[in-house]
């Protein structure tokens, strides 16, 4: 009987020890899983806090009338998506892709100073020439975006010698701001060949940009470029330069931007030198709220002479309305007139009239 009682007690003791051990192991496992889950959540939170996603789309309908006839079409002009990763408090990386064309930008920034006085950028990005070129199309008043002079001189697309480069290039930039943001500068060394391309020659392009904000709402901008282009095609604007030829490609601009609650206006004078040909132009663009900031009247006058020797000058006028229905989202309707120009009967462009409609959707 004593043996039996002792056996039962021993069995119960062993079972209790096993149960206690199992329970303890379960608690440790649960604690470990809880710690792992906490660390995973912390890592995900840290990652999401350092990466910001952005995107926008612009599309609409265009009707154009000229001597050659009428055309009308729906267009999806831009569908851009980009990610901005803040690796450290001084080091960041950006990648931008346009789904309606090609990869647009990829670069890394490193802030050298503790304040905003000096940052270095390496990669592919918008060049700093002109007031307008560094600005996003989502902030521009005109549906066809930049002025004729900016489009031609910065490499956005109308210069056949350089081709369509969207105002971007590969290179290095030093930039910063001082005096509580009143003074901003930028110095760039670029290939001068455009996006996603190696340099076509052994010369580099040097671009300087200086911005000064003397009073609230006013920004004065001066930019300049010294470089040599490498022609990828012939140009009716500059027929003496042949494909594969290296040629002088210099520019300079002076502009201003002013904004208050009654008006937002900006204008600029631009001049360029390609080989022996001089081109120059200017524009003035304004947006005026009509009783509410959501509805604005847009007006613009734009002049550009592609070749001052041959007299290839063109005038453009824009008038329209835009409605901001949500933050950076809007609907635009504009009338666009472009004048005719000709030179020694070698090149003719008839006047044109266009009605443009565009929907813009953007998220940050």
LUMFI-43309 format. One record per atom (N, C-alpha, C): z, x, y. Coordinates in steps of 0.2 Angstrom, whole numbers, plus 5000, padded with zeros to 4 digits. Layout:
residues N
ZXY...
//
This chain:
residues 364
500050044994500050005000500050045006500450105006500550145012499850185013499550205007498950235007498350185010498350125008497950075011497950065018498650065021498750055028498550115032498650175029498450235032497750245033497350215028496650225028496350175033496650115033496450065038496550095045497150125047497250145053496750205055496650245050496250305051495450285053495250225049494550205050494550175057495050135059495050105066495050165071495450215070495450265075494750305076494450315070493750345070493250295074493350235072492850185075492950185083493650185085493750185092493550245096493650305092493350365095492650365096492250335091491550335091491350285097491650225097491450175102491650205109492150245110492350275117491850325119491650365114491150415115490450385117490250335113489650305115489650275122490250235123490250205130490250255135490550315134490550365139489850395140489550405134488850425135488350375139488550315137488150265141488250265148488850275150489050275157488750345161488750395157488350455160487650445160487350415155486650395156486450355161486850305162486750255168486850295174487350335175487450375181486850415182486650455177486050495178485450455180485250395177484750355179484750335186485450315188485550295195485350345200485550415198485450465202484750485203484350475197483650485197483250435201483450375200483150325204483250335212483850355213484050365221483650425223483550475219483150535221482450515222482150475217481450455218481350405224481850365225481750325231481750365238482250415238482250455244481650495245481350525239480750555239480150515242480050455239479550405241479650395249480250375251480450365258480250415262480350475260480250535264479450545265479150535259478350545259478050495264478250425263477950375267478150385275478650415276478850425283478450475286478150525282477750575285477050565285476750515282476050505281475950435285475450435290475250375293474550365292474450305291473750275289473450245295472850255296472450215302471750195300471450155303470850135302470550085307469850075307469550025311468850015309468549955311467949935309467549905316466949925317466549895322465949865320465749805321465149775319464949715323464249705323464049645327463349625326463049605332462349575332462049605338461449625338461049655344460349625344460249595350459549575352459249615357458649645356458349685361457649665362457449665369456749645371456449695375455849725373455449765377454749755376454249795379453549785379453249785372453649815367453349825361453549755357454049715359454149655356454949645356455149595351455849585351456149605344456749625344457049645338457749615338458049595332458749575332458949595325459649615325459949635319460649635319460949615313461649625312461849705310462349725313462549795312463249805310463349855306464049875304464049955307464249965313464250025316464650085313465350065313465850115311466350075306466550115301467150095297467450155295467950175299468350235299469050225296469250275292469950275289470150345290470750355292471050425292471850425291472050475288472750485286472950545290473550545293473950595297474550615294474650675291475250695287475650745292476250725293476750765297477050815291476850875290477150915285477850935287477850965293478550985296478550955303479050965307479050945314478550975318478251035316477751075320477151075316477051055310476451065306476150995304475550985305475250925303474550935300474250885297473650885294473250815295472650815297472250755297471650755294471450695290470850685287470550625289469850625291469550555294468850555290468750495288468050475285467750415287467150415289466750355291466350335285466550275282466250245276465550225278465350215284464650205286464250265287464550325286464150385287464450445283464750485286465050545282465750565284466050615281466650645283466650665290467150645295467050655302467550715304468150715302468650765304469150785298469350845298469850875294470050935297470750935299470950995303471750995302472051055304472751055304472951085310473551055313473851075319474551115318474651165321475351195321475551205328476151175330476451185337476851255337476551295341476851365341477551365345477551325351478151325355478551265353479251275355479651215354479451155358479151165364478951105368478251095366477851065370477151045369476651095373476951155375476551205379475951235375476051245368475551275364475451255357474851235355474751205348474051235346474051255340473351285338473151235333472451225333472151175328471551215325471451205318470951245315470551185310469951185310469551135306468951105310468851045308468251005311468550945315468350945321468650895326468150885332468350835336467950825342467950875347467450905350467450955355467750925361467950965365468350945371467850935378467250935377466750935382466750865385466750855391466750785395467350745394467450705399468050655399468050605393467450585391467350525386467350555379467050605377466950625370467550625366468150655368468750655364469050585363468850535367469150465366468850425360469250385358469050345352468550285354468050275350467650215352467950145353468550145350468950085351469250075357469250125361469550125368469050125374468350125371467850125376467650055378467450045384467249985386466549955384466050005384465349985382465349985374464949935372464749925365464449985362463950015366463550075363463950135365464550125367465050185367464950225373464750285372464750335378464150335382464150365388463650365392463050405390462450395393461850435390461950515391462250535396462350605397462850635392463450595391463950615386463650625379463250575377462950565371462450625370462050645375461650695374461950765374462350775379462650845381463150865376463550825373464150835368463950845361463250825359463050825353463250755349463250705352463450635349462850615345462150625348461650605344460950605347460850605353460250595356459850655357460150715356459750775357459450805351458850795350458450815344458550895342458650935347458751005345459451015341459950975342460550985339460650935333460350875334460450825329461050775330461150735325461750685326462350725323462850735328463450775326464050735328463950675331464550635332465050665337464850715341465250755346465750795343465650815336466150855333465850925330466350965329466051035327466651065323466451125320466951165316467151225321467851235321468051285325468851295326469051325331469751335332469951315340470551285341470651265347471451275349471551305355472251315358472351255363472851215363472951165368473651155369473851125375474551105376474551075383475151055385475351025391475951055394475951055401476551075405476751035410477251045414477451015420477550935419477950925413478050855411477450815410476950845407476350815405475850805411475950835416475450825422474850875421474950925418474450975417474350985409473650975407473450985400472851035400472851075395472251125395472051125387471451145386471151155380470651215380470751265375470251315374469951315367469351315366469051305360468451355358468451385352467951425349467651385344466951365344466651325340466051355337465851335331465151355328464551335333464651275335464051255339463551225335463651205329463051185325463251115323463851085323463951015321464351005315464450945313464950935307464650955300465150975296464950995289464451045288464351095293463851145293464151215295463851265292463951335294463551345300463751395304463451415310462651435308462251415313461551435312461351495315461851525319461751595322462351635322462351695325462951735325463351725332463151675336463451665342463951605341464451605345464951555345464951515352465151455352465151415358465951415361466051425367466651425370466751365375467251325374467351265378468051265381468051245387468651245391468751175394469351155394469551085396470151085400470251055406470851055410470950985413471450955412471650895414472250895419472250855425472750855429472950785431473550765431473850695432474250705439473950695445474450705451474850645452474650585450475050525451474950485445475450435445475450395439474750355439474450355433473850315432473150355433473250415436472650445438472550515434471950525431471850585427471250615430471250685432470650715434470450765428469850775426469650815421469050855422469050915421468550965422468451005415467751005413467651035406467051085407466951135403466351175403466251205396465651225395465451255388464951315390465051365386464551425386464351435379463751435377463551455370462851455369462651465363461951465361461851415355461351375356461151325351460651355346460551325340460051345335459651285333459051275336458651215335458551195328458651135326458551105320457851065320457651045326457051005326456751015333456150995334455850995341456050945345456050945352456250895356455750875361455550815363455150795368455450805375456050815375456350825381456350905383456250945378456251015379455751045374455051035375454551055370454451125369454751175374454651245373455051275368455551245366456051275361455751255354455751295349455451285343456051285337455851255332456351245326456551315324457251325323457451395321457651435327457451425333457551465339458251455341458551515343459151515347459051515354459451465357459251455365459951445368459951465375460551455379460751375379461351365378461651295378462251295382462251285388462851285393462951215396463551195398463651125401464251135405464351085410464951075414465051005416465650985417465750915419466350905424466350855428466950835432467050765432467650745430467750665430468450645431468550585432469150555433469250485429469850475428470050405425470650375429470650315430471150285434471350215431471950195431472150135428472750105431472750045433473350005435473249935432473649885434473649825432473049785434472749805439472149765442471449795439471449855437470749885435470849955431470449965427470350025423469650055424469650105428468950135429468950215428468350235426468250305425467550325426467450385428466750405430466750485429466050505429465950585428465250605430465250665432464650695433464550755428463950755425463850805420463150845421463150905419462550945420462450995414461851005411461751045405461151085406461151145402460651195403460451215395459851195393459551205387458951255388459051315386458451365388458351365395457751345397457551345404457551275407457751225403457751155405458451135408458551105414459151075416459150995416459750975413459750895413460450885417460450825420461050805424461150725424461750705425461850635425462550615427462650555428463350525429463450455428464050435428464150365426464750335429464850275430465450245432465550175428466150175425466250115421466950085422466950015423467649985424467749925420468349905419468549845416469149815420469049755422469449715427469749655423470349645422470649585419470549525423470349475420470249405423470749355422471349375426471949325426472449345421472149375415472649395410472349465407472749505405472549575402472149565395472149505392471749495386471049485387470849455393470149445395469949495401469349535400469149575405468449575406468249585412467549595414467349665413466849685410466649755410465949765413465949815417465349835421465249915421464649935420464450005420463750025423463750075427463150105429463050175426462450195424462450255420461750285422461750345424461050385426461050445422460450465419460350535416459650555416459550615418458950645419458850695413458450685408458450735402458150795404457650795409457350855411457150855418457550885422457450875429456750905432456450955428455750975430455250925429455250895423454750845422454950775424455550765427455750695429455850645424456250665419456350615413457050585415457050545420457650505422457750435420458350415418458450345415459050315418458950255420459550215423459750165417460450145417460650095412461250055416461149995415461749955418461949905412462649895413462949855408463449805411463449745409463849685411464049645406464749625405464949585399465649565400465949535394466649515394466849545387467549555387467849565381468549535381468749515374469349475373469749505368470349535370470849565366471249515362471049495356471449445353472049465349472149525348472749555344472749635345473249655349473349725350472649765351472449805347471849845348471249805345471249745343470649705341470349665346469749665346469349625352468649605350468449555354467749525353467349545360466749575359466449595365465749565366465449545372464849525373464549555379463949585379463749625384462949625385462749625391462049635393461949705395461349735392461249805393460549815395460449845401459749855404459649925404459049955401458850025402458150025405458050065410457450075414456950115410456350115413455750155410455750215413455450265409455350335412454750365409454350405412453850445410453750505413453350555410453250615413452550645411452150645416451450675415451050635409451250575408450950535403451050565396451550615395451650645389452250605385452650565389453150535386453350475389453350415386453450345389453950305386454450285390454950235387454950175391454750115389454750055393455450025394455449985399456149955400456349915395456949905394457249855388457849815391457949765388458449715389458749695382459449705382459749685376460449645377460549605372461149565371461549595365462149625367462549645361463149615360463349595354463949565352464349605347465049615348465349665343466049635342466249645336466949625333467249695332467849705334468249765333468949745330469049775324469749765321470049835319470649845321470949915321471649905319471949945314472649955313472850025313473550035315473850105315474250115310
//
